[in-house]
Amino acid sequence: MAYGKTASSEFDQILVQDKQSVQTVILNRPKQLNALSYQMISQLLELFQAYENDSSVKLVLLKGNGRAFCAGGDVATVVRDISEGNWKLGANFFEKEFILNYIMATYRKPQVSILNGIVMGGGAGASIHGRFRIVTENTVFAMPETALGLFPDVGASYFLSRLPGFFGEYVGLTGTRLDGPEMLACGLATHFVHSKQLPLLEKELCEVNIDDPLNICKIIDKYVEVPILKEKSAYRELHIVDKCFSCRTVEDILSSLENENAERSGGWISAAIESLKTASPTSLKIFLKSIREGRLQGVGQCLMREYRMVCHVLRGQVSRDFSEGCRAILVDKDKNPKWSPCRLDLVTDDMVDHYFSRVNGEEWTDLKLPARSNLPASAMAKL
């Protein structure tokens, strides 16, 4: 059965290549770095649900057109809706996206995501939850939401909290960029393959006719390389990451980093301090609470909680940092957001707790995830 758009057209945001038992899904907004629109999320959800119920489909291969896999969700549109008084349109966007994330995290069939390029925000949600995540020398990963006045969502409180030690706190709070070798080392990726080998790998994967993950793993293993972790990677100093980012509060994390920096300035520690000082104070505090709760929750619980959080962000009753961050970074591009509250000490525990409460709004309901009969298939779920 053929699904989606098979013709290569710049007007088709999702392309599908039907190879009998393998469906290759291509994100096709290269000029926008494949940022996920509501239309794309809706179509992806429809496709993945159809494939799961089609016994002839054994494998779903997901990749991006151009130099990005996916640079995130199309948040500029969401912010425009907020400015026009339609925050619920943004809530609909995140609702559908989080359901897609949950479907992927509990998928009964193997999903292979080829992350050859930029992978950020919503792009992580559309790939990290899947069983196989292949990175290359071109991969650049980040969860940069705290710099936008949002917070790492799409189930990040689940998959980042499962990284070794407190590396997830480091990645989520600072928005630091990881390359392919770092993603492999910390477990965000399952395989490293050089980009020149991808055509051969894809060709062989498209000949798969059984949905046995071990068989797929054997195919990928033919093309893997063992990459070298760069000397200045924070992952080489996980003991310092853990020492600093295990602290109870964002203020304590920052203080610990500054103490470390006094002994040996420069490198990733200085960069982390700068990131924390320029990010939204509210975003930092709500994400720290989010990832700490995520350690003790399943992926579904994390997504349901994150949906409450994002709806509060969209409503802007405590802080309007999301709109301001998007203005400064994405629209005016002055890179000088005026956060409110502007300091960490002005963000109280009560303000943070508000983001975790039910939304008191007419016709608003908690995220309703579809019933799933299977356990999470994602390799992340086993960490």
N, C-alpha and C positions, 0 to 999 in steps of 0.2 A: 504494500500500500504506500502511495506517495504522500508525503506531508509537506506543508509549507510551500515556500517559493523556491523553485529549483533554478530559475534563470538568474544570471548574475546581473543585477540591476542596482544602481545607486539609490533607487527609491524603495527597495526592499530592505527593511532594517534587520530581518532575519532571513538567512538563506539556508536551504536544506539540500544536502546531497544524499540521495537514497541509494545505498549499495546493498540491497536485499536485506541481510540480517543486521547491517550496521547503518545507523543514521548519523550523519555528520551535520551538526548545527553550527552555523557561522554567524557571529555577531557582525553586522554590516553597517556600521556608522563610522567609517575610518576617519573622516574629517573631525568627528567629535570624540575620537579615541574610543569609539564603541560604548560611549556612556549610555546606560540603560534608560530608555524612555518607558513610559507606561505601556505603550504599544508593544515594545520588545518583551517586557516582563510578562504581559498577558499572553503573548504568543509562546514564549518559552514554557510557561506553566501549562498551556494547552498541549504543547508538543510532548513534554515530559510525561504528562498524565496519559496521553494516547499511547506513547511508546511502552509504558509500563504495562498497559493492558493488551498490548499486541504481542502475541506469542512468537511472531516471526522476528521481532527485534531482539537482538542479543546484546547489543552494545550501543551506547550513545557517546559520540565523540564531539566535544565542544571546543571551539577555537574562535579567534577573532581575526577580522580582516584588517590588514595594515600593521602599524607598529605597536598596536596595543591589543591585549586580550580584552580588557575592559577597564576604563579609568574610573568607574564608579557609577552611581545613579545620576540621573539628570536633575540634580537638586536645584539648578537655576530656575527650572519650571516650577518646582515646588515652592520656592521662595516668592516667585511672581504671584502664584495663587494666594499665598499668605498675605501679600501686600494688597491684594484685591479683596481680602476678607473671606477667602475660601480655604481655610486651613484643612477642612475636611477632605478636599481634593488631594492634598498631600498625604493625609491619613490613608486614603484609598490606595495611593501609590505604594506606601510602605506596607500596608496590609497584604497586597498582592505579592509584593517582593518577599516578605517574610514567609508567606505560604510556599512560594517557590523554593526558598532556602530549606524549609522543612521537608518538602517533597524530595529534594536532592539529598538531604541528610539521612533520609530513611528509605532511599531508593532500593528497589529489589533487583535492579539490573546494574551492571558496571557502568560508571560514567568516567570517561577519560577526558580531562581538561588539559589542553596544551597551552601553557602560559608563556608564550614566546613574545614578551614585551611587557607593557605596563599592566599591572594588576593592582587596583586600588578599590577600597570601599566596597560598593556593590559588586564589583568584579570578583572580589574575594568571596563574597557570599554565594556567587554563582559557580564557584569552583572548589573552594577549600572543603566544603561539606561533602564533595564527591569522593569516590574511592581512590581514584588515581589522579595525581596532580603532577604533570611533567613540566619542569622548568628548563630554561636554557641559559646561555651566556648573555642573552638580551633581556632577561626578566628583571623587572623592577617592581617590588611589592611595597605597599604602604597602606596604613589605615590613618589617613591624615585628618580625621574629622574634628579633633579638638581644636585645630587651627581654623576651622570653619564655624565654630560655635555649635557643633553637633556633638556626637560621641560615636566611637566605633560600635556599629550596630550589625545588622545582617547575621546575627548569631555570634558576633565576635567575642562576647562575654563567655561563650562556650568554647570556641576553638582556640582563642588566645590564652584562656585560663588553663588549657591542657598542654601548653608548651612547657619545656623544662624550667624548673625553678620559677622565677618571677620575670622571665623573659617576655611574657605576654603583657605584663604591666608596662615594661619598657617600650615595647612596640606600640601599644595602644595609646599610652599617655603622650609620648613624644612624637608620634607620627613618623618615626625614622624610616628610611628606605632600606630595604633588604634586597640583596641580589640573589640570583639562583642558588649559588652554593650555600648562602646563609639560610635560605628557605629550606633547603634539603637538610642542613645540619640541625635545625631546630624542629623539624617535623612538619612544617607547613607544606612542603613538597614531598612527594614519594619517590620521584626519579629525576635525575639530571641527564638530559640528552642535548648534544650540540645541535644547533639549529639546522646545520647542513644535513643532518641525518633525519630530520622530520619527514620529508617526502617519502623516504623509504619506510619509515616506521608507520606513517599513516596508511600507506599502501598495504602493508601487511596486516595492520589492524582492521582494515576494511574487508579483509577476507575471513574474518572471524565468523564462525557459524554456531558457536556455543557460548553461553554466558558464564562460563567458569572463570572466576577471577584469577585463579592460579595459571590458567592457560594464557590469559591476557598479560599477566605479570611476566611470564616466560618470554613472550614476544617483546615486551618493552625492554627486558633485561638484555636483549641482544644489542641494544643500541646505547645503553647507559655508559656514562663516563663517571669517574670519581673526581669531582672538581676540587680545586684548592681553595680553602677558606682564606680570605684576605687577612693579612697580618693585623690590621687595625680594626677588625670586626669586634664589636662588643661581645659577640658570642664566645670569643676566645677568653673573655674575662667574666664568665658567667657568675663567678663567686662575688665579684664586685656588683654586678647587676642585681644579684640576689640580696646582697647586703643593703643596697640602697632602696630597691623597689619593693622590698618586703615590709618597709615601714608602714605604719598604720594610716598615716595621713599624707596628703600631697605635700603639705608644708614640711613634714619630716623627711619625705623622699628628697625634696629639693635641698634641704639642709644637709642631708647625708651626702648627696652628690657634690655639694659645694665643699664639704670637708675633704672628700676624695680629690677634688679638683685643686685644692690648695697644695696638695702633695705632688701632683703631676698634672699640670694644666694642659689643655689641648685635647685633641682626639674626640672620641664619642662622648666622653663625660661632659666636656664643654658644650658640645652640640646639644646634648640632652637638656642641660641647664637652660640654654637659650630657647629651646623649643618650649619648655615648661613655662618660662617667663613670658612668652609671647602668645601662648594659647589661651583660650577662654577659661578663666578660673572656674566658672560653673561647669563647663564641659569636663574639665579635669576631675573635679570632685564627683560628679555623677558617674563618670566612667570607672573610677577607682572602686566605688561601691558596687557598680555593676559587675565588674570582673571578679570581685571577691565573692559576690553571691553566685556568680556563674560556676565557680569551682564546685559547688555543691548541688548544682541543678543539671537536669538533662537538657538537650538541645531545644526541645519544645518549650520547656519552662523558661529558658533564656529568651527565646523569641517572643513569647507572650509578655514577659516583663519588659523587654526592649520596645515592644509596641506601645505599652503604656508610656514609657519614657519619651519616645519620639513624638507621641501625641501631645504630651506636655510641652515639649520643645516647640512644636508647631504652633500651639496656642499662645506661647510667649507670655504667660501670666507671671512667671518668676523672672525670666530674662528673655530678651529678644536677641541674644547673641548669634543665633543661627542666621537671621536676616542680615545682621551687621557683618558677620564673617563672610557671607556670600557676596555682600556688596564690596567689601574691601579686597577679597581675593579673586572673585570671579567676574564681577561687573566693572567697578571702577578700577580695580587692580592697583590701588595705591598701597596695598599690603600694610595698612595702618588701621586695623579695626579698633573701635572704641567700645571695649567690653563694659558691660554693666550687669552685675558688680565688676569693678575693675581690679580688685585684689582678692587673693585667696581668703584672707581673714574676714572678708565681708560676705562670703558665701557660708551661711550657717547650716548646721545639721538639719534644721527644719526645712530650709529651702531645698536641700538635697533630697530629703525624704519625700517632699512633694512630688518629685518626678517618678517615684515608685508607687504612688497611690493610684487608685482608680480615677479615671477622668470623669468629673461631674459635668456632663454635657448632654444635651437633649439628643436622643437617638444614638448616643455613643455606646458601644459594647466592647468588651475585651476581644482580643484576637481569637478567632475560632479556627483551630487547626484541624485539618481533615483526619479522620480516624485512620490509623495505620496498623496493619496486622503484623508487621515485621519489625524486628529490632533494627537500630541504625546500622546501615551497611558501610558507612564511612570508616575509613581507617582511623580518622581522628577520634571516633567514638570509642576506640579500643585503647587510646592512650591513657 
